[in-house]
Amino acid sequence: MRISIDSDICIGSGQCALTAPGVFTQDDDGFGDVLPGREDGAGEPLVREAARACPVQAITVEGD
């Protein structure tokens, strides 16, 4: 699995960090970010749910 956030689309709603805090965080400006070393999802079962919860669909989850 490979996770990324399109920073040009993200509005900083924080749904990703609330849903899967072991993978996502918010940067100093409040925008979503993937935690360092967690780009593979780190086995977090809620990664896909976090992507679905993003109101602007800024999160991409590729692979299994």
C-alpha positions in Angstrom: 0.0 0.0 0.0 1.2 3.5 -0.8 -0.5 6.6 0.8 -0.1 10.2 -0.3 -1.9 13.5 0.3 -2.3 16.1 -2.5 -1.3 19.3 -0.7 -2.7 21.4 -3.5 -6.2 20.0 -2.7 -6.1 19.5 1.1 -8.2 22.0 3.0 -7.0 20.9 6.5 -10.3 19.5 7.8 -8.3 17.0 9.9 -10.6 14.0 9.2 -7.6 11.9 8.2 -5.7 12.5 11.5 -8.9 11.9 13.5 -9.7 8.7 11.7 -6.2 7.1 11.5 -3.8 9.1 13.9 -1.2 6.4 13.6 -0.7 7.3 9.9 -1.8 10.9 9.4 -1.1 14.1 11.2 -1.5 17.8 10.5 1.4 20.0 9.7 2.1 23.4 11.4 -0.3 25.1 9.0 -3.1 22.6 9.8 -3.0 20.6 6.5 -2.9 16.8 6.4 0.3 15.0 6.2 1.5 11.4 6.3 3.7 10.6 9.3 7.3 9.9 8.3 7.8 6.1 7.8 4.0 5.5 7.6 3.7 6.0 3.8 2.9 2.2 3.6 -0.1 2.5 5.9 1.8 0.8 8.8 -0.9 -1.9 9.0 -3.5 0.6 10.1 -6.9 -0.8 9.2 -8.6 2.7 9.0 -6.4 4.2 6.3 -9.0 3.6 3.6 -11.7 5.0 5.8 -9.6 8.1 6.4 -9.3 8.5 2.6 -13.1 8.2 2.3 -13.6 10.7 5.1 -11.6 13.4 3.3 -14.1 16.0 2.2 -12.0 17.0 -0.9 -10.6 13.5 -1.7 -7.0 14.7 -1.3 -5.8 11.3 -0.1 -4.7 8.6 -2.5 -4.3 5.0 -1.4 -2.7 2.7 -4.0 -2.2 -1.1 -3.8 -3.2 -3.6 -1.1 
